[in-house]
Amino acid sequence: MTGLKEYYNDVLNEDWFGTITGTSSDLPFPSGTARLARFKADTTNQGNIFFGNKNTVFFPLDSGQDTGWFAPSQGRLENYQYVGNGEVLHFWVQR
């Protein structure tokens, strides 16, 4: 996860790191509270991985691209979905 673990001092209690691999169908992110989140596409991805809300508004992340910090909808990570056959996405959640 090179480049994703840069220091972010916001005095939140817990960091949660994870890696998911996309499939050909929409899947929800793992369930959990999230005050801030950041997604990054793996640098070895050959194509895009897409993430979006449950209304299927999807945004592409190309190899190595990063969303920057954002406040997840309703403070829940599972309000987002991802899709990308075999593509890898790393996430960092602060809660």
C-alpha positions as CSV (number, residue, x, y, z in Angstrom):
1,M,0.0,0.0,0.0
2,T,2.8,2.3,-0.8
3,G,1.6,5.9,-0.8
4,L,-1.6,5.3,1.0
5,K,-0.3,5.2,4.6
6,E,0.9,8.8,4.6
7,Y,0.5,10.4,8.0
8,Y,-2.9,12.0,8.7
9,N,-3.3,13.6,12.1
10,D,-6.9,14.1,12.9
11,V,-7.0,12.6,16.5
12,L,-9.5,9.8,15.5
13,N,-9.4,6.7,17.6
14,E,-8.8,3.9,15.1
15,D,-7.3,3.2,11.7
16,W,-8.7,0.4,9.6
17,F,-6.8,-0.8,6.5
18,G,-8.1,-3.3,4.0
19,T,-7.6,-4.6,0.5
20,I,-10.4,-5.9,-1.7
21,T,-10.4,-7.5,-5.1
22,G,-13.1,-6.6,-7.6
23,T,-15.4,-9.0,-9.4
24,S,-17.6,-8.7,-12.4
25,S,-20.6,-7.8,-10.2
26,D,-21.2,-5.0,-7.7
27,L,-20.3,-5.8,-4.2
28,P,-20.6,-3.8,-1.0
29,F,-17.6,-2.7,1.0
30,P,-17.1,-4.4,4.4
31,S,-19.5,-3.2,7.1
32,G,-18.1,-0.6,9.5
33,T,-18.3,2.9,10.8
34,A,-16.2,5.4,9.0
35,R,-15.7,9.1,9.9
36,L,-13.1,9.5,7.0
37,A,-12.1,7.1,4.2
38,R,-9.7,7.0,1.4
39,F,-9.5,4.5,-1.5
40,K,-6.5,3.8,-3.7
41,A,-6.3,1.5,-6.8
42,D,-3.3,-0.8,-6.7
43,T,-0.4,0.2,-9.0
44,T,-0.4,-3.3,-10.6
45,N,-4.0,-3.0,-11.9
46,Q,-4.4,-3.5,-15.6
47,G,-7.7,-1.6,-15.9
48,N,-10.0,0.5,-13.8
49,I,-11.7,-0.4,-10.5
50,F,-15.0,1.4,-9.9
51,F,-16.6,2.5,-6.7
52,G,-19.8,4.2,-6.0
53,N,-22.9,4.5,-3.8
54,K,-25.8,2.0,-3.7
55,N,-27.6,4.1,-6.4
56,T,-24.9,2.7,-8.8
57,V,-23.2,6.0,-9.4
58,F,-19.7,4.7,-10.1
59,F,-16.4,6.5,-10.4
60,P,-13.3,4.9,-12.0
61,L,-9.9,4.7,-10.4
62,D,-7.1,3.8,-12.8
63,S,-3.9,2.1,-11.6
64,G,-2.4,4.0,-8.7
65,Q,-5.1,6.6,-8.5
66,D,-6.3,7.8,-5.0
67,T,-9.6,9.4,-3.9
68,G,-8.1,11.5,-1.2
69,W,-10.0,11.8,2.1
70,F,-13.8,12.0,2.1
71,A,-16.5,11.6,4.7
72,P,-18.6,8.5,3.8
73,S,-22.3,8.7,3.4
74,Q,-24.0,8.3,6.8
75,G,-20.7,7.4,8.4
76,R,-20.9,3.8,7.0
77,L,-18.4,2.2,4.6
78,E,-21.0,-0.4,3.4
79,N,-23.0,2.5,1.8
80,Y,-20.4,2.1,-1.1
81,Q,-20.0,-0.6,-3.7
82,Y,-17.1,-1.7,-6.0
83,V,-16.7,-3.5,-9.2
84,G,-13.7,-4.4,-11.3
85,N,-12.9,-7.9,-12.5
86,G,-9.7,-8.9,-10.7
87,E,-8.6,-5.3,-10.0
88,V,-7.4,-4.5,-6.4
89,L,-8.5,-1.6,-4.3
90,H,-6.9,-0.6,-0.9
91,F,-8.8,1.4,1.7
92,W,-7.9,3.3,4.8
93,V,-10.7,4.2,7.2
94,Q,-10.5,6.4,10.2
95,R,-13.1,6.0,12.9
